[in-house]
Amino acid sequence: MADRGISLHELDPRDRYKLLCGVVVPRPIALVTTLDENGAVNAAPFSFFNVFSENPALIVLGLQHKPDHAPKDTTRNIHRDGEFVVHMVDEALSVAMNDCAVDFPSGDSEVAATGLATLPSIDVKVPRLAAAPFALECRRQVTLNFSPDRELLVGEVLRVHARAGLVDEATMYVDLEAYRPIGRMFGNLYTTQRDTFTLVRESHAQWLARQDAKEAPKG
Ligand SMILES: Cc1cc2nc3c(=O)[nH]c(=O)nc-3n(C[C@H](O)[C@H](O)[C@H](O)COP(=O)(O)O)c2cc1C
């Protein structure tokens, strides 16, 4: 019988989540700070996250509502003032990142609870985390609602703060050895990015030259 794959329409949402999150790996993690209406700094991790454009500089976050269908604190705060800071997570920040996913009551600051130090941002009011390797000051561009419980947030990156020694500002190259980012696999499984390899991207002319060299008679 022909392989018909797995129809997502025939899976319940929980199994779809497990399948898609196991397949699309590793995913980067955004540890997002926002400000609540009383000025408390909220922090929460999101692995439905990526950058997808540099001109304009845009990132996306997949925001799932809570089981009672209420928006998470991060979502509520971004709805209200449109500002947030995305922190990239390195190996040293991984435990604190996970602590920030605890379902603290609304109004409790994960930043205060975990003892994470903050620094002021420049383009947004939301403070950034001092311990993060990179902090991206962001402003909401647009929010797309795909169901009562799921929205996609597109944010513009206004400014990037880098820990000293991570970026060569003459070339904009990032020192991966010094950075040590982590990624999310699925569930409680994470990965480091220590085992990398290089593939050089070719032009069509280079590709043809390589085929010719392969086919040329030896000797
Ligand atoms: C590594 C990791 C990745 C997560 N990714 C997401 C995500 O992409 N979308 C989401 O809605 N929740 C995600 N969560 C769950 C939220 O972090 C969690 O619900 C958090 O308590 C929300 O906090 P808040 O109410 O302060 O915004 C993730 C949790 C972890 C540990």
The ligand as an SDF file (V2000), in Angstrom:
LIG
                    3D

 31 33  0  0  0  0  0  0  0  0999 V2000
   11.2160   25.8970   26.4260 C   0  0  0  0  0  0  0  0  0  0  0  0
    9.7860   26.3600   26.4810 C   0  0  0  0  0  0  0  0  0  0  0  0
    9.1910   26.8320   25.3350 C   0  0  0  0  0  0  0  0  0  0  0  0
    7.8740   27.2990   25.3540 C   0  0  0  0  0  0  0  0  0  0  0  0
    7.3080   27.7530   24.2010 N   0  0  0  0  0  0  0  0  0  0  0  0
    6.0590   28.2630   24.2150 C   0  0  0  0  0  0  0  0  0  0  0  0
    5.5080   28.7920   23.0130 C   0  0  0  0  0  0  0  0  0  0  0  0
    6.1360   28.8360   21.9460 O   0  0  0  0  0  0  0  0  0  0  0  0
    4.2470   29.2990   23.0800 N   0  0  0  0  0  0  0  0  0  0  0  0
    3.5270   29.3300   24.2440 C   0  0  0  0  0  0  0  0  0  0  0  0
    2.3980   29.8290   24.2530 O   0  0  0  0  0  0  0  0  0  0  0  0
    4.0410   28.8320   25.4060 N   0  0  0  0  0  0  0  0  0  0  0  0
    5.2890   28.3130   25.4110 C   0  0  0  0  0  0  0  0  0  0  0  0
    5.8340   27.8250   26.5760 N   0  0  0  0  0  0  0  0  0  0  0  0
    5.0530   27.8960   27.8210 C   0  0  0  0  0  0  0  0  0  0  0  0
    5.1520   29.2860   28.4830 C   0  0  0  0  0  0  0  0  0  0  0  0
    6.4930   29.6610   28.7140 O   0  0  0  0  0  0  0  0  0  0  0  0
    4.4000   29.2390   29.8240 C   0  0  0  0  0  0  0  0  0  0  0  0
    3.0210   29.0250   29.5650 O   0  0  0  0  0  0  0  0  0  0  0  0
    4.5840   30.4790   30.6800 C   0  0  0  0  0  0  0  0  0  0  0  0
    4.1190   30.2120   31.9910 O   0  0  0  0  0  0  0  0  0  0  0  0
    3.8410   31.6910   30.1560 C   0  0  0  0  0  0  0  0  0  0  0  0
    4.0970   32.7490   31.0590 O   0  0  0  0  0  0  0  0  0  0  0  0
    3.3180   34.1170   31.1120 P   0  0  0  0  0  0  0  0  0  0  0  0
    1.8660   33.8090   31.4800 O   0  0  0  0  0  0  0  0  0  0  0  0
    4.0480   34.8600   32.1810 O   0  0  0  0  0  0  0  0  0  0  0  0
    3.4030   34.7750   29.7640 O   0  0  0  0  0  0  0  0  0  0  0  0
    7.1340   27.2940   26.5760 C   0  0  0  0  0  0  0  0  0  0  0  0
    7.7400   26.7990   27.7330 C   0  0  0  0  0  0  0  0  0  0  0  0
    9.0440   26.3140   27.6910 C   0  0  0  0  0  0  0  0  0  0  0  0
    9.7050   25.7980   28.9440 C   0  0  0  0  0  0  0  0  0  0  0  0
  1  2  1  0
  2  3  1  0
  2 30  2  0
  3  4  2  0
  4  5  1  0
  4 28  1  0
  5  6  2  0
  6  7  1  0
  6 13  1  0
  7  8  2  0
  7  9  1  0
  9 10  1  0
 10 11  2  0
 10 12  1  0
 12 13  2  0
 13 14  1  0
 14 15  1  0
 14 28  1  0
 15 16  1  0
 16 17  1  0
 16 18  1  0
 18 19  1  0
 18 20  1  0
 20 21  1  0
 20 22  1  0
 22 23  1  0
 23 24  1  0
 24 25  2  0
 24 26  1  0
 24 27  1  0
 28 29  2  0
 29 30  1  0
 30 31  1  0
M  END
$$$$
